[in-house]
Amino acid sequence: MLLELKNVTIPTFDQKCVIVNNISFGVKENSIHAVIGPNGSGKSTLAYTIMGLELYKIKEGNIIFDGKDITNLSITERAKLGITLTWQEPARIEGLSVFKYITLGIKDKTILKERVDESLKIVNLEPEKYMNRKIDETLSGGERKRIELAAAIAMRPRLIILDEPDSGLDMIVVEDFLNIFNRIKALDMTILLITHREDIGMVADYGTLLWRGDALLTDEFPKVMLKYCAKAGLKEFCKRTLYKNGGVCFDNDYIDKIFREENMS
Amino acid sequence: MSKTGYPEEILQSLEDYNIDIRDFMPGHGKGAKLLLNFNKISGIEQVEGVILQGKEIPNGIIADVIIKEGTVHEEPIHLCFGVNKETGIQEIFPRIIAEDNTDVKIQAHCSFPNADGLIHKMFGHFYIGNNCNFEYSETHYHGEKSGALVAPVAYMYIGENSVFENNFNLTKGTPGKVKILIDIYAMKNSVIKSNIRAFGKSRRDSIRIKDSVFLEGEKARSIIKMKAAARDGGEVLMFGVTEGNAPYCNGHVECSEIVLGKGSICRARPFIRATDPTCSVSHEASLGRFPQKWLDEIQAKGLTEAEATDILIEAMLNED
């Protein structure tokens, strides 16, 4: 496993409540692993905690990355080990050029131009059009997200945590993002995909269902998705979606069984 | 020394502002130039439509820049007022006149790389005629010892239908003691953009800048943007003034400052005044630190908090 969470509990900032409760799961190297669950289930909190953001400290448990316990490492130390995160709503740091922003995480300063070029192309932006633009309000939300993703790709991290990469994007753009995720995977990077949308998750190899702070299931993504639908009582949607996307074939009896288990028949 | 006899050390700091120093060198580039080495004129180059004259006085010069009516130049006029000595007094009295229908830029550079007890004063008058497009950019570098005392004063008259952009940058090196006063008088239909940026980096750095725009003509418009940072005991006061004194004029003042490290002080005083019921003036000011999310976003790329802060300061001071 590239990343392992062992009995991780994350409290609220005031330590009075628990957001994520004693969860454990692993992320395989060079896979796309989706953490899926409804709004408020603790997905983004989990993402920020894995990244090591200042305000997100775990109360119990350990985070292991490539065999090393990183529980007490800072965000910078984790990034240097090869973990990075893209935000749901990346900031507009107006005085920075796109070029400068993307180069921030590139260690080898002799390859800046070619790495920026390549990263922008992976996210389907033309380098010559964007390189000298400022990260300001003239960029659309979708462009800003692509640039954020390009900056992450340019780092060549081992693990990219994508926090709700689809938020605020239209369907056509979402489809494009799914192709981008596969390109990232082809570059030997691992993706931890935080999402609440099944169509985004369908690109994943594996998944974890986070439900009200508990990790209910970690398995191949379609099985996780089925469980998610069963918990939410979305049988027809589940049948339609799981057949439509990725050619996953659960027969109706199996789907009915899973729903019965959740008393959602 | 360069081949032209002008100390390159004075110009070197321009590179930190992404300005090509060769543009300032006599014999290079197409623009007009005036170079002052302490209190001696080292070189003057004129171009068609631009008259540059300098007269040496005991502690500095009187410099006249006259842009003849209708002159349009892409290439900026370069003015360099440099001192590579540690101490001394340099006083500049520039008189800048842009006649009607001109379109020019002036790139001025005040550089004191070894300042340690050096005094630089300027008392400038600008007259920009009607229907002009005029940009004045001034970059400063006061060395690394916080050893300069710099006190420029400028009065600027902007004629009807003219667009005037003023850019002042003091973000590289250590400023020392700086006190700047700029008064801009905007006539009918003129547009004023004034961008001030400064960075105080130690207890020995104290920067006070008062940038005032008086909207004296009907439908004159202005925006003042003042951005500053103070760290490790540095002190910055930004005083942005806009007065609306004519019908339908419109002005805005924006001050944003970042305070870093114990003992640093940032103060912002946007001041607005209206004497005509049809005019509109507004202001906004913010002081504080960068949002944690911005720091996190950059640190997630492997930079330390200090490195991320430097990047954000640079970005803020580079904003349009």
Interface residues (C-beta under 8 A of the other chain):
Chain A: M51 L53 E54 L55 S74 I75 T76 A79 K80 T84 L85 W87 P90 A91 I93 E94 G95 L96 L104 G105 K107 K134 D136 A151 A152 M155
Chain B: P291 Q292 K293 W294 D296 E297 I298 Q299 A300 K301 G302 L303 T304 E305 I311 L312 E314 A315 M316 L317 N318 E319 D320
